[in-house]
Amino acid sequence: MVWCPHTSRTTPLLAKVCSHGASGPLPHKKYKHCLRRQAAKLGPAQPLSQLIWLQHHEIPGAHRVLLTRVAPTQKPQTTLYHAPPSFYSQVARLVLVEKGVAFEPRVAVAGPPLFETYKPWYMHLNPGGTVPTLVCDDTVIADSREILHEVDRRFEGRALTPANPQQAEVMHRWIEHAYNLPERVLAYGSPRLRKLGAKVNAARRRVLTRQQRRNPDLAEAYAAKIADIERFMAEASNASLAVSLQARLGQTLDRLDRHLSEHTFIAGDTYSLADVVWTVTVARAIMRGEQPLTSRKNLATWYQHVRARPSFATADIYEQLTPWKLVPIMAKKLRVHFVLLVATLSAIVVLAMRCG
């Protein structure tokens, strides 16, 4: 069904709701304005050339929409679904900023109270239910390691992979070292966060189980995510595993410190994807209250250099958890939830009065 949400008439330019979405226009004013702005950007209708995935993140329950006609001169649309303090979201933001990519950031709350990444619209986009997710035109990339390499390959700008094969191999090796340290277990398995993390993960499992019942078409994806959360809960509650991972992290930081005694950056004399990943890794260790730079002079010098780069602030790299930064985001999303709840209750009351 093709429809225009602000005229309630069919149109060759605007959108068709996906088969898993609503079957008619959603009556929220902001949603209508979103589509109207998108339509204005497209200009005159052109022959079908490509698909653009959209999701108005301010409107809970809104489903992905396809704009099926675009002007040939329109620039590619790049959207990053992310959560501001998320480790892997920071990796994605930092590589996009370092590469100079213009992108649209859309916050998808990965935890309480909204659990947006477990909602059907997001699970259709990324069945893993994780952040970040990068959407480039009709290409969806749902893994931060893949985002790293795809951004460097796809977009113009300074190369973040060394041309020298040996340096490139060093870069890949250090990226693997970072990704072999399970960040979520390091965080939730720490003594400071273990009890709170157990409660959050239990809430995640309840939300996922409820969504699985309500969305049988996504039952397999939800089952896989529930299994993943249960593995996570078991790992995070294992105190000996947490101690072992901390020891591994310390040993890896020691090796990196020795490596940096002979190099300005991790892969050589130029900034690379390895520096992106390790910038976030060290910053996260600082945020957990650890001292990764103590007694590691070369690592401290390197971190001082990468921290001074404009991308560090622009990409919003977290060295401490600052809940006040999340307040405007959560307030905006919860306000929309409240407005929709009031509208729904009002509609129910009106229908009840008419039926009465």
C-alpha positions in Angstrom: 0.0 0.0 0.0 1.6 3.3 -1.1 0.4 6.3 0.9 1.3 9.9 1.8 1.0 10.4 5.5 0.1 14.1 5.4 -2.4 13.9 2.6 -3.7 10.4 3.1 -3.5 9.9 -0.7 -1.4 7.6 -2.7 1.7 9.0 -4.3 4.5 7.6 -6.6 7.1 9.5 -4.5 6.6 8.6 -0.9 6.7 5.5 1.1 5.6 1.9 1.4 5.6 0.4 4.8 7.4 -2.9 5.0 5.4 -6.1 5.4 6.2 -6.3 9.1 5.2 -2.6 9.6 1.9 -0.8 10.0 -0.6 -0.8 7.2 -1.5 2.8 7.2 -0.2 6.3 8.1 1.0 6.8 11.6 -0.8 9.9 13.1 2.2 11.4 14.9 3.0 14.9 13.7 6.8 14.5 14.0 6.6 11.3 11.9 4.7 13.1 9.2 7.2 16.0 9.2 10.0 13.5 8.9 8.6 12.0 5.7 7.7 15.4 4.4 11.3 16.6 4.8 12.6 13.5 3.2 10.2 13.9 0.2 11.3 17.5 -0.2 14.9 16.4 -0.4 14.2 13.9 -3.2 12.8 16.4 -5.6 10.9 15.3 -8.7 10.0 11.6 -9.0 12.7 9.7 -10.9 12.7 6.1 -12.2 13.3 3.6 -9.5 17.0 3.6 -8.8 17.7 2.5 -5.3 16.2 1.9 -1.8 16.8 4.0 1.3 16.1 2.5 4.7 14.6 5.0 7.2 13.6 4.8 10.8 12.4 7.8 12.7 14.0 7.0 16.0 11.9 9.4 18.0 8.7 7.5 17.3 8.4 4.2 19.3 6.7 1.6 17.2 7.4 3.3 13.9 8.6 0.8 11.3 11.2 1.0 8.6 10.0 2.9 5.6 11.2 2.5 2.0 11.5 5.6 -0.2 11.6 4.1 -3.6 12.3 7.0 -5.8 15.4 9.2 -5.5 16.9 11.9 -7.6 20.1 10.7 -9.4 22.1 13.6 -7.9 21.3 12.8 -4.3 24.3 12.0 -2.2 24.5 8.6 -0.5 22.9 8.4 2.8 24.9 7.1 5.7 23.2 6.5 9.0 24.8 5.2 12.2 22.6 3.6 14.9 24.5 3.8 18.1 24.4 4.2 21.9 26.7 7.0 23.1 28.6 5.1 25.9 28.7 1.8 24.0 32.3 0.6 23.4 31.7 -0.6 19.9 29.6 2.4 19.0 32.6 4.6 19.9 34.8 2.6 17.6 32.3 3.2 14.8 32.0 6.9 15.5 35.7 7.4 15.7 36.5 5.7 12.4 33.7 7.7 10.7 35.0 11.0 12.1 38.7 10.2 11.3 37.7 9.3 7.7 35.7 12.5 7.4 32.4 10.8 6.6 29.2 12.9 6.9 26.7 10.6 8.6 23.4 10.9 10.5 23.7 9.6 14.1 20.6 7.9 15.5 20.6 6.8 19.1 19.2 3.3 19.8 19.1 2.8 23.5 20.6 -0.7 24.2 19.7 -1.0 27.8 17.0 0.0 30.3 14.4 1.4 30.3 13.7 1.3 26.6 15.8 -1.6 25.2 15.3 -0.2 21.7 17.7 -2.6 20.1 15.4 -5.5 21.0 12.4 -4.0 19.3 11.1 -5.6 16.1 12.1 -2.7 13.8 15.7 -2.9 15.0 15.9 -6.7 15.0 14.8 -6.6 11.4 17.6 -4.2 10.7 20.2 -6.0 12.9 19.1 -9.5 14.0 21.9 -9.5 16.5 20.2 -6.7 18.5 23.5 -4.9 19.0 24.9 -1.5 18.4 26.4 -0.1 16.3 24.7 -0.7 13.0 25.8 1.3 9.9 23.5 1.8 7.0 25.0 3.0 3.7 22.3 3.3 1.1 20.9 -0.3 1.1 23.9 -1.9 2.7 23.5 -2.8 6.4 26.7 -3.5 8.4 26.1 -4.8 11.9 29.5 -5.5 13.3 32.0 -2.8 14.4 35.0 -4.6 13.1 33.4 -4.8 9.6 32.4 -1.2 9.9 36.0 -0.3 10.5 37.2 -1.8 7.3 34.2 -0.9 5.2 34.3 2.7 6.1 38.0 2.9 5.1 37.3 1.0 1.9 34.1 2.7 0.8 34.7 6.4 1.5 37.1 8.9 0.1 39.6 10.5 2.4 42.9 9.7 4.0 43.6 5.9 4.0 43.5 4.4 7.5 45.1 1.1 6.3 48.9 1.3 5.6 49.9 0.7 2.0 52.9 -1.2 3.2 51.9 -4.9 3.6 54.0 -5.5 6.7 52.6 -2.4 8.4 49.1 -3.5 7.4 49.7 -6.9 8.9 50.8 -5.2 12.1 47.6 -3.2 12.1 45.4 -6.2 11.7 47.2 -8.1 14.4 46.7 -5.4 17.0 43.0 -5.0 16.0 42.7 -8.7 16.7 44.4 -8.3 20.1 41.8 -5.7 21.1 38.8 -7.7 19.8 40.0 -10.8 21.6 39.4 -9.1 24.9 35.6 -9.4 25.5 34.8 -5.8 26.5 31.4 -6.6 27.9 32.7 -9.2 30.3 35.5 -6.9 31.4 32.9 -4.3 32.2 30.1 -6.4 33.7 32.4 -8.8 35.4 34.3 -6.1 37.3 33.5 -6.0 41.0 32.0 -2.5 40.7 29.5 -3.6 38.1 28.9 -7.3 38.7 25.7 -7.0 40.7 24.2 -4.2 38.7 25.2 -6.0 35.4 23.4 -9.2 36.6 20.2 -7.2 37.2 20.4 -5.5 33.8 21.1 -8.8 32.0 18.1 -10.4 33.8 15.9 -7.5 32.5 17.3 -8.0 29.0 16.3 -11.7 29.1 12.8 -10.8 30.2 12.4 -8.2 27.5 13.7 -10.6 24.8 11.4 -13.4 26.0 8.4 -11.1 25.8 9.4 -9.9 22.4 9.9 -13.4 21.2 6.3 -14.3 22.2 4.9 -11.2 20.5 6.9 -11.5 17.2 6.8 -15.1 16.0 8.4 -14.0 12.7 11.5 -13.1 14.6 11.4 -16.0 17.0 14.7 -17.5 15.7 16.6 -14.2 16.1 15.2 -13.6 19.6 16.1 -17.2 20.6 19.7 -16.6 19.4 19.9 -13.3 21.3 18.5 -14.9 24.5 21.2 -17.6 24.3 23.8 -14.9 23.8 22.6 -13.0 26.9 22.6 -16.2 29.0 26.2 -16.9 28.0 27.1 -13.3 28.8 25.4 -13.7 32.3 27.4 -16.8 33.0 30.7 -15.2 31.9 30.1 -12.0 33.8 29.3 -13.8 37.0 32.5 -15.9 36.9 34.9 -14.0 39.2 37.9 -16.1 38.2 37.3 -15.4 34.5 37.1 -11.7 35.2 40.5 -11.9 37.0 42.0 -13.8 34.1 40.7 -11.3 31.6 42.2 -8.4 33.6 45.5 -10.2 33.6 45.3 -10.7 29.8 44.5 -7.0 29.3 47.4 -5.9 31.5 49.8 -8.2 29.5 48.5 -6.9 26.2 49.0 -3.3 27.3 52.5 -4.1 28.4 53.2 -5.6 24.9 51.7 -2.5 23.3 53.8 -0.2 25.5 57.0 -2.0 24.3 55.8 -1.9 20.7 55.2 1.8 20.8 58.8 2.4 22.0 59.8 2.2 18.3 56.7 3.6 16.6 54.7 6.9 16.7 51.5 5.1 16.0 50.6 1.4 16.3 51.2 0.4 12.7 54.1 2.8 12.0 54.4 6.5 11.5 50.8 7.2 10.5 47.5 6.8 12.2 45.6 3.7 11.3 42.5 1.6 12.2 44.5 0.0 15.0 44.8 3.4 16.6 41.1 3.8 16.4 40.4 0.6 18.2 43.0 1.0 20.9 42.1 4.6 21.6 38.6 3.4 22.6 40.1 0.4 24.5 42.4 2.5 26.6 39.7 5.1 27.2 37.3 2.4 28.4 39.9 1.0 30.8 40.2 4.5 32.3 36.4 4.7 32.5 36.3 1.4 34.5 38.6 3.1 37.1 41.7 1.3 36.0 45.2 2.8 35.5 46.2 1.6 32.0 48.8 4.3 31.6 50.6 3.9 34.9 54.2 2.6 34.4 53.6 2.5 30.7 55.5 5.6 29.4 55.3 4.8 25.7 51.6 4.0 25.8 50.9 7.2 27.8 52.7 9.3 25.2 50.8 7.6 22.4 47.5 8.1 24.2 48.3 11.8 24.8 48.8 12.2 21.0 45.6 10.4 19.9 43.5 12.1 22.7 44.6 15.5 21.3 43.3 14.7 17.9 40.0 16.6 17.1 38.3 13.3 16.4 38.5 12.3 20.1 36.1 15.0 21.1 34.0 15.0 18.0 33.4 11.2 18.2 32.5 11.6 21.9 35.0 9.1 23.4 34.1 8.3 27.0 36.8 8.3 29.7 34.2 8.5 32.4 30.5 7.6 32.5 28.6 10.9 32.6 24.9 10.1 33.0 23.9 13.8 32.6 24.9 13.6 28.9 22.3 10.9 28.4 19.5 12.9 30.2 18.4 15.0 27.1 18.3 11.8 24.9 16.3 9.8 27.4 14.0 12.6 28.2 13.1 13.1 24.6 12.5 9.5 23.9 10.5 9.0 27.1 8.4 12.1 26.4 7.4 10.7 23.1 6.5 7.4 24.8 4.3 9.4 27.3 2.6 11.4 24.5 1.8 8.2 22.6 0.5 6.6 25.7 -1.8 9.5 26.5 -3.0 9.6 22.9 -3.7 5.8 23.0 -5.6 6.1 26.3 -7.6 9.0 24.9 -8.6 7.1 21.8 -9.7 4.2 24.0 -11.8 6.5 26.1 -13.4 8.0 23.0 -14.2 4.6 21.5 -15.7 3.4 24.8 -17.9 6.5 25.0 -19.1 6.0 21.5 -19.7 2.3 22.0 -21.5 3.1 25.3 
